[in-house]
C-alpha cells in the first residue's frame, strides 16, 4: 500500500528547500517546471506528477552537489521502498 500523498509532498518540500538556491540542481528544477513560480519552487511546492518526474530524472541527480546527491538518493529510497 502506498503512503498518503501528503507525506510524499512534505518530503519533497523539505528536500527541495534544502537544495542550494544558487546551484545547478535548483536551476534545473526551475527550467524543468517553467510554469511553476519561483516562489513555489523555493518553498518546495509540487504536485504528485512533478514529484514522480523529479524522482525519475537522472539529469537532476547529476546536477546536484555531493551532499545534495546523497540526500536525493535517500529521498528516492524512502519514496520507493518505505512509502
HUHUDA-V215236 format. One record per residue. N is the residue number from 0. RES is the residue in one letter. PHI is phi in radians with two decimals (none if undefined). NEAR is the number of other ideal C-beta (glycine too) atoms within 10 Angstrom. D_CENTER is the distance of its C-alpha to the mean C-alpha in Angstrom with 2 decimals. Layout:
BEGIN
n;res;phi;near;d_center
N;RES;PHI;NEAR;D_CENTER
N;RES;PHI;NEAR;D_CENTER
END
This chain:
BEGIN
n;res;phi;near;d_center
0;X;none;4;22.00
1;X;-1.44;8;18.38
2;X;-1.25;12;17.09
3;X;-1.01;10;17.04
4;X;-1.04;12;14.15
5;X;-1.11;8;14.23
6;X;-1.24;14;13.31
7;X;-1.11;20;10.11
8;X;-1.09;17;9.40
9;X;-1.13;12;10.44
10;X;-1.13;19;8.40
11;X;-1.10;21;5.03
12;X;-1.02;15;7.20
13;X;-1.14;12;8.48
14;X;-1.13;20;5.82
15;X;-1.17;22;5.01
16;X;-1.12;13;8.76
17;X;-1.48;13;9.62
18;X;-1.31;25;8.82
19;X;-1.04;13;12.22
20;X;-1.21;13;12.79
21;X;-1.84;7;15.48
22;X;-1.59;13;13.93
23;X;-1.20;15;13.29
24;X;-1.12;21;9.54
25;X;-1.16;19;9.27
26;X;-1.09;14;12.13
27;X;-1.10;19;10.69
28;X;-1.10;22;8.02
29;X;-1.06;15;11.20
30;X;-1.30;8;13.30
31;X;-1.21;15;11.37
32;X;-2.10;16;11.58
33;X;-1.16;6;14.93
34;X;-1.49;5;16.04
35;X;-1.65;15;13.49
36;X;-1.14;11;15.14
37;X;-1.03;10;14.20
38;X;-1.10;8;14.80
39;X;-1.16;13;12.30
40;X;-1.16;20;9.51
41;X;-1.07;15;10.94
42;X;-1.50;12;11.11
43;X;1.27;18;7.59
44;X;-1.59;16;9.62
45;X;-2.34;21;8.49
46;X;-1.86;12;10.77
47;X;-0.85;11;10.98
48;X;-1.07;8;11.44
49;X;-1.19;17;8.44
50;X;-1.09;20;6.30
51;X;-1.07;13;8.89
52;X;-1.09;14;8.72
53;X;-1.11;22;5.35
54;X;-1.10;16;6.79
55;X;-1.53;10;10.08
56;X;-1.46;14;9.78
57;X;-1.25;7;11.92
58;X;-1.10;9;12.26
59;X;-1.04;20;8.75
60;X;-1.10;17;9.63
61;X;-1.21;11;13.00
62;X;-1.47;18;12.15
63;X;-1.46;20;10.82
64;X;-1.32;13;13.77
65;X;-1.03;7;15.20
66;X;-1.13;11;14.03
67;X;-1.13;21;10.34
68;X;-1.11;15;10.92
69;X;-1.10;11;12.67
70;X;-1.12;16;10.16
71;X;-1.12;19;7.56
72;X;-1.12;12;10.62
73;X;-1.12;12;11.44
74;X;-1.02;21;8.30
75;X;-1.09;15;9.09
76;X;-1.09;10;12.67
77;X;-1.11;15;12.57
78;X;-1.11;20;11.04
79;X;-1.51;9;13.60
80;X;-1.54;7;16.52
81;X;-1.68;9;16.77
82;X;-1.79;13;15.37
END
